[in-house]
């Protein structure tokens, strides 16, 4: 059996007396699309920070493609999309993408930059400063930046936050395309509808622990909603 | 290997030339220092030669603090500091890029403010003043090599500017004191035998600060 794209092995994370994660374990196979569901403060962002290698767990271990997430080779295979842009407002879209393409040492960078700008429908605004973009356009450029180096593993932290319907639709289409291309995707979201539409599997985090790990195909979305999203169960807010 | 450092340097300089935010603020701040001191104290030329080197470095260092704060504040905006931590590159390369951008911006500011300083304090230009070039270079490099890494530490905190001052001043003080002494020698035209050994000492500190910062920068980027 091939090495999983991601293995999370009994990780815990504390910030002083504040517990963020407690004994979290799961794995994600290459090409799988997994959604992590949980209410604010459940530990989803902390989990993604640990997986991406920018934060270390207090206990436990994470393996990306069988090795440490902070390995440079792993970082080159990874992309993160979150509510943070990872873009410079005082540079144009082209300048931002050319900067990242040099950092990631992308061959045929000019062509690749044009391709991703076209994918997110921003070619017409490529010479404008990012500071002049709307929230939706900025998020589209954030996606273009993340896909620039054709990552094997995409980590998405609440990527739909603050987007209009058009931008949400575009992001969903792009994610479906990435899934078809065989990329491994890990998404944290509050949006159960989107999670069930896109994912193969879902993991529910509540009170810093995993309380459910199941296949979307085997589960009735209404049952997930009833069991984990209802206010009566102390589950996730919709 | 230097690809990352050069990319960061080019990006930072492009943003600075576009906004001129740091250089302009540093220049205005230094001008204010010179104006206030010039019109507040009516002192003889001899006394002025005594205090001018210190004044020049006060202007450089306080304005430089602004430049340092600005350098990583730009990275913190929009989460770019996290983006740096995610880059598949050696943290030392990121440090080198940031160090050169801060140093170049500071040297450009020094080149712009120095003529104003000469005019305000009625100093005589002479060939001997070229000795100031290695002094300013060595002093500035010491200040920015340490300032760059400490600025990256401080940017993670709420009181970034206070923390940077608290961390930087005790460590960089020897370099600043020696640079003031060296500048005083050049401006007064009394370059003694102690000049080059002292300049070498500043240079040695520069090398130590730069090397240590280069090696430690990977740890700074982690949360």
Interface residues (C-beta under 8 A of the other chain):
Chain A: X49 X52 X53 X54 X55 X56 X72 X73 X74 X75 X76 X78 X80 X82 X84 X85 X86 X87 X88 X89 X90 X91 X95 X99 X102 X103 X104 X105
Chain B: X3 X4 X7 X10 X11 X14 X15 X18 X19 X74 X77 X78 X79 X80 X82 X83 X85 X86 X87 X88 X89 X90 X221 X222 X223
